[in-house]
C-alpha cells in the first residue's frame, strides 16, 4: 500500500509539473490526487475534519490576503511606488528594482510582487535580453524577500500558522541570510549590464479610476497596514492569523463602501467595490492548495512521511544537510507540498528538559523550521520553474529555461549556500 500511495503521489506531481504539456490545469490534478489518496487509506472522520480544519485556516488567510492585494492593485496603489523610479543607469536601476522587490515581497505575496515589477520593467527597459537579466533578479529578490517574514510567502504562512515559527524570531534570524542570498546574484549580474536605458513615455492616468491621488495613497497605506497588522493581531489576541486577515478585509471593505457611496456621479465601470475585486481572485490556486495539502495529509495518515523522516534521520541526522537537500528539491518541486510534507515528516516538538540536542531543533523557532522556511523559499530560485514568481516571469517575459539555467542557476545557488553559511554563523554567536 505504501508503494502504491507513493507512486500515485509521484504520478500526480509529474502531471502537475507537465501542466503546459498536457493542457490539464494543475488544480484539477491536485484535487483528483488529494481525494484519490484519501479513498485508498484507512481513516476516521475525525482525521479528515482535523486536517481539513488546518488546511481551511491557510485557505481563508490566502483568500483575505489575495483580496487585499488585488484591491490595492486595482486602484493602482502599487503604481504610486514604481512611478518615482526615474534613473536611466542600468546598473543602478537593477539595484533599485531588486531592493524594491525584496521589500515588497516581504509583506505581499511573491506572485503579485513579481507581476507588478515586471510591468514596471517593461516601461523602463527595451532590450529583451537585458529584461531577462532584470526579470531573473526579480525572481531571486521576490523569493528572498518572502523567506524572512511570516507573511512573505505561502510556506512561511503555513509554518507560522502552525506555530513552527514566530514572527519576531523568523525576522531576526532569516533577514540577513535572505539578504545575502540576493546580494551575491545581484553583485554578479551587475557586471552584465552597461550604459543607460531609453526614456519611456508616461501612459497617463487610468480612465477607469474615479478616485483622486490622495485616495490612492490612502488605499495603498491602508492595504499594506492591514497586512502588517495581522502578525500583531496574532501576538496580541492569540487568535489564528486567518481571523486577523478577515478583520483587515472587513475594514478595507467598509472603507471601500464609504468611499464609493460618497461618489454619486460616476459610471459603473469606474466603481471597484470588494465584490467585483473578489471576482478577480484566482480561486483555481486556492483549490490547488486544497488538493495538494489533502494529498500530503493522506500520506501522513498512511505513515509514508514517517518512513521518509526515519530514513533521512538514519542516513543524515543533520538538520542543515536535510534542509540543503530540501532547498535543491524546491527548485523542481512546488514549495507548498514540499513544506507540507516536511511538516508531516517532522512533527513540532515542545520544549522539554528531556529532549535530546537533535530534537531541540524541532521545537518552535527551532533550527530545522527556520532553515525550512529559508531553504524552501530561496531554493525555488535555483531553477526558473521552482517558484510561482519564476513561472509567472517566465511566461510574461518568455525567458528560456536553458538560458536561465546557464546564467542564473549558478549565481542563485551561490547565494543560497552563502545564506545558509550566514545563518550558521549567526546561530553560533546569537
N, C-alpha and C positions, 0 to 999 in steps of 0.2 A: 504493500500500500504506500509506503514511504517513497519508493521509487516511482510509482505511478503519479503521486501528487507532485513530486519534484519535476517529473517530465512534463506534466500538464502546465505547471507554472513556467518552466523554461520555454515551452512552445508558445504559450500566451505572450510571454515577454518578447520573443522573437517577432511575433506578428505585430506587436505594438511598435517595435523598432523599425519594422518594414511597412509602416503605415502608408507612406507615399507610394511604395511599390505595389502593395495590394489594393490600395484605394478604399480600404476599410478604416473608418475612424477609430483611433486608439481607445476612445471611451467605450465604444461598443465591445471591443475585445476585452477591456478591463472588467466590464460588467459581466460578460459571459464567463470570464476566468474566475472572478470572485464567487459567483453563485455556483458554478460548477464544482469548485473545490469544497464548498460547504455541503453540497449534496452527497459528496463521497466520504466525508468524515463522520465519525460518531460524535455527537454533541448534544448538549442540553439547551433548552430555550433560554435559560439564564445566561449561558455563554454568548449566545447571539445578541441578546439585549445589552449585555455588558460591553461587548466590543462595538456594537452599533452606537451606543451612547458616547464612547470615547471618540469614535470617528465623527459623530454628529457635532461635537464641540469644535473640531477642526473645520468642518464644512461651514458651520454657521459663522465662525470667525472669518474665514476666507470670503464668504458672501458679503459680510459687512465691510471688510477692508476693500474688496474689489469695487463695491458700490461707491464708497467714498472717493477712491482714486479716480474712478470713471466720472464722478461728479465734478471733481476738480478739472479733469482733462476736458470734459465737455464745455466747461466755461472758460477754457484756455488759461487756466491758472498757471500751468507749467510754462507757458509761453512768456509770462512775466519774468521768469528766471532766465530763460535762454536768449531772449531778445537783447539782453545787455552785453552779450559777447560780441565785441567789435574788432578784436585783434585779427590781423591777416597773416601773422607769422605762424607757419605750420607747426613748428615745434612747440611754441607757446600755446597754440590752440589745442594741441594734443594733450598737454598737461592740464589745461583748464577743463576740457571735456572729461578727461579721466577723473579728476578730483570731484567735479560736479556729480558725475555718475556714481562715484564711490559714496558720496554723502547722501544723495537722493535715494540710492538703493538701500541704505541703512534704515530708512523709515518707510519706504514704499516697496512694493514687490519688484523683483528683478525684471520681470517681463515688461511691465509698464515703463520702468526707467529706461530700459533698452530701446523701446519703441519711441519714446519722447526724444532721446538723444540721437537716434538715427534720423528722425525727421528734422532735427536741428542740423545735423551733419550735412544733409543734402542741400541745405541752403548756404553752407559755408565752404564745402569742398566739391570741386567739379570733377576732378580726375578719379575714375572708378578704382584703379589700383591703389591709390592713396586712401580712398574711402574704405577699402578693405583693411588697411592698417588701422585706421581710426575705429572702424567697426569692431575689429578684433580686440582692441584695447577696451572698448566699451563693454564687451562681453566679460573680459577679465575684471574690469572695475566693478561691474554690476554684481558679479559673483562674490568678489572680495568684500564689497560693501554690505552685502546681505548676510555675511557669515558672522559678523561680530555684534549684532543686536538681536534681541528676542523676536522682533517683528520684521526683520530684514528679509527673511526667506521662509518658504513653507516648512523646510526641515527644522529650522530653529524654532519656528512657531510650534511644531509638533513636540520638540524636546522641552520647550518652555511650558506648554500647557500640561505636559505630563510630569512637571517638576523635576526633570532631569537636570535642568539648568535654571539659574535665577538671573534676573535682569542685570543687576549691577556686576555680578561676578563674570558673566559672559562678556560684557563690555570691557571690563578691566583686564581680562586675560586674553581676549582674542583681537582687540583693536590693533595692537602693534603687529602681531603675526599677519593679520589680514592686510594691513598697510604695506608690509614688506612684500607680501605675495603680489601686490600690484606694482610696487615701486621698481622691482627688478625688471619685469617685462616692459614697463614704461620707459625706463632709462635706456634699455637696449633698443627699443623701437624708435626712440627719438632720433637716433643716428641714421634712420632710414628716410627721414624727411628733410627736404631742403626748400628754401625760398618762401614765397608768400602765396596765399590764395587769392583768387579773383573776387572782388566785391560783388555781393548779390543784392538784387532789388528787393525791397520790403514789399510783401504781398498785401499789407494793409490790414484793416480791421475786418473781422468776420461778420458778414451781413446778417447771419442767423443769430447773433447775440444781441440782446436788448438790455444789457447791463453796462454800467459805467466802469471805468478803470478802478475807481475806489472799491466798487463792489467785487470786481475780480480779485483785488488784493485781499479783501475780507474773506472771500471763498477760499483762496489759497491758504491764508493764515489759519482759518477755522478748520479746514480739511487736514492740514498737517498737524495742527494742535490736537485734533481729535484722535489721530493715530498715535501720537506721542502720549496721549492721556491714558491709553489702555494699560501699559505696564504699571503706571502709578495707581490706577484703579485696582488692579490685582493686588498690589502690595498693601493698599490701604484697607480694602474690604475683604481680601482673601477669597473673593468670588472668581469663578473661571473667566479667562480672558474674553470668551465669546459674549459674555454679558456686558463687559466693558465696551466692546466694539458695537454691540447693538444699542447701548446707551448713546454712544457717539453718533451712530447713524440716526437715531431718533432726534438728536439735537440738530444735525445738519438738515434733516428732513423738515423739521419745524421752521428753521431759518429760511429754507427754500420756499416754503409755502407763504411765509410772511413777505418775502422778497417779491414774489410774483403777484401776490394779492394787491400789492401797492401799485403795480404797473397795469393800469386799466386799459390803455390803448395800444396793446401790442398784439401782433398776429400769432396764431397758434404755433407756427413754425419757429418762433423765437422764444417759446416757453419750454424750459428744460427742468421740469419737476422730477422728483425722485422716481415715480412710476415709469416715466419714459427712460430714465437712466437704468433702471432695473432690466428693461428690455434689451439693453446692450451688453449685459453681463454674459460671460462665457460659461453657460451652465454645463456645457459638454466637459469642460475642465473639472468642474466640481464632481460630475458623475465619474470621471476618470479616477479622481482621488477616492471616491466611494468604492469603486470596483477593486482597485489595486490594494487599498487598505484592508478590505474584507478578505481578499486573497491571502494577504500576509497573515491576517488573524487566523485564517483556516490552517495555514502552515504551522502557526504557533500552537494551536489546539492539538494538531496531529503529532506534535513532537519533532517536526522536521528542523525547526530553528534551534531547538535544544541540542540536537545532534551536531549541527553545524558549529554552534558555540563550543561544544565539548571538543570537537576536532581542532578548532583554532587555539583553544586554551592548551590542549595537549601538545600541539605541534609548535606553537609560537610562545604563548603565555607572556605576551608583552603588548601592552595597550598601544604603544607607539607603532610597532610593526603592524598590528591588526588594523589600525586606523590609516596607516600609509597605504595598505592594500585596499581598504575601503575607498580611499581617495582616488586611486587609479581605476577602481571599478566604476566610480561615479562618472568617469569620462565616457563610459559607454552604456551605463545603466542609469535610468531615471533616479534622481535623488530621493524622491518620495518613497518608492518601495524599498530602496536600499536602507534608508534610515529607519523605516518601519520594521524592516527585517532585523536590523541591529538592535532595535528596542525590544523586539520579541526574543532575540537570542540572548540578550544580557539584561535581565530584569533589574530594575532600580533597587539597590540595597539601602538599608537605613544605618546610619552611623551607630556603631556599637564597639565597645572596647574589645570584644572578642573577635572582631573582623581581622582577617589577615591583611598584610600590606597590599596584596594584589586586589582583594575585594573592596578595599577603600576607594579604588579608582572608579567604582560603580555606584558610589553614593551621590546624592545631589551635589552638583558642581564638581563632581569627580573628574579626574583627568580624561577618562575614557569618553564621557559625554561632551566635554568641551572640545576635545580633539575630533569627535564625530561631527559636531557642528561645523568645525573648520574644514575637515577633510571632504565631507560630502559637498560643501559649497564650493570651495576653492578647486577641488579636483575636477569639478564639472567644466572648468576652463581648458583642461588639457586637450580635449577634442571639441570641435565645434558642436557636435551632437550631444554633448554631455550635460547641457543645461537648457532650460526653456529660453533663457536670454540668447544663448548661442543659436538655437534652432530658428528663432524669430529673426535674428540679424542675418543669418544665413539665407533665409527666404527673402527678406527685404532687399538685401544688397547682392544676392546671388553669389555669395562667397564660395569659392571652390573648396571642397573638402580636403583635397590633396594639398592645395596652396596653404590652407590653414595648418595642416599637419606639418608641412615643410618649414613654415616661417614662424608659427606661433606656438606650436606644441612644446618645443624645447625651452622657450623662454617662460612659458606658463608653468612647466614642470620645475624649472629652476626656482621660480617664485614660490611655488607650492612647497617644495622641500625646505627652502630658506625660512619660510614662515613657521614650519614645524620646528626647525632649529631654534628660532627666536622664542617660540613657546616653551621649549625645553629649558632654555637658559632662564627664562622668567620663573619657571617653577623651581629652579634651583635657588633663586635669590628672593622670591616673594613668598 
